[in-house]
């Protein structure tokens, strides 16, 4: 199974920026889709952004224009650049990696992002 590790969370003031990283171990089949999700206090986990192996991206309406998802050339690391952060972006951010062919999903342990003055 693919191992996924997130990093880069922390405390930031409103209007600030953070960059999250998601490192996935190599897969025999390759990793197709990588995505960022978040779960705020008392809320359900929600999709933030996804990126495919050919770099097609999609975003939740709430983060469009502020967040950017990207992926390295080896296709095993995904990034989430978060700008103009708002208090409502406060959440634990999780990364998911989906294997090609099997469709197996692997989740990281999450990284806390807190936006507060």
N, C-alpha and C positions, 0 to 999 in steps of 0.2 A: 504494500500500500504506500501511496505517496505521502511523505511527511511535509507538513506545511508550518512555517514559522513566520509570524508577523513581528514587526518592530516599528519604532518611530513614534509611538503615541506619547502623550504628555499633556501638560497644562499650558494653555495659550489664551491670550486675551482676545476678546471679540475683535474681529477685523484682521487677526493674525493668520499665519500660515503654518502648516505642518506637512511633512511628507512621510507617508507610511510605505513600508516595504513588505513584500510577501515573498519568501523564498520557498520554493517547492523542490523536493528531491527529484532526481531524474526518474522517468518512467520508461519502461520498455516500449510502451505503446505511444509515448509522447503525451503531452498535456495540451488539451484543446482549449477549453474555456477556463479563464480565471476571473474571479469576481470578488468584489468587496461588499460586505453586508455590515449592518450595524444594529445594535440593540440598545436603545436608550432606557433609562430608568422607568420601570413600569410599562414598557412598550414591547411589542413583538419585534422579532428580528425582521429587518427590511433590506431589500436590495438597494445598493448605492450605485454601483457601476460594474460593468463587465467588459472583458476584452477577449476576443478570439485569437487563435493562433495566427490568423492573417491580419491581426490588429484592428478588426472591426470593433467599435465601441458602442456602448449604450449607457445611459445615465437615468437615474431617478430625476423627476422634474425638480425636486427640492434642491438638487445640487448642480443642475445644469448651469454652465457658465462660471462656476466657482471651483469645481473639482475636475481633475484630469487624470484618467487612468492610462497607464502606459506599460510596456513590457520590454524586457531586454532581448537582445538578439538570440540568446540561447533559449528563449521562451519559457524559462523556468522561474523568473522573478518578475513580479508585477509591482507597480508603484501606484500610489494614489496621492497626487499633489492636491492639497486642500488649501484654498485661498479664501479670503473674506469670511473667515469662520464666524459662526453665530452660536449663541448659547444652546440653541436647539440642535446643534450638531454634536453635542455631548453624548457620548455613547461608547460602548465597547465595539470596536471594529474588528470584524472577522474576515479572513480570506478563505476562499474555497477554490480548489483546483479540481478540474474534471478531466479524467483520462480519456484519450481518444480510444475508439473502438469499444472499450468496456463501459464507458460512461460512469465509471466509479468516481464518487466525490470524496474529497478529503478536506477537512477543516483544520484551521489553526486554532490556537488556544485563545486568541483575541488580544487586542491591545487597547488600553483605555485612552480615550481622547476627551479632555475636559476643556470647555471653552467658558472662561469666567474671568471677570475683572476682580 
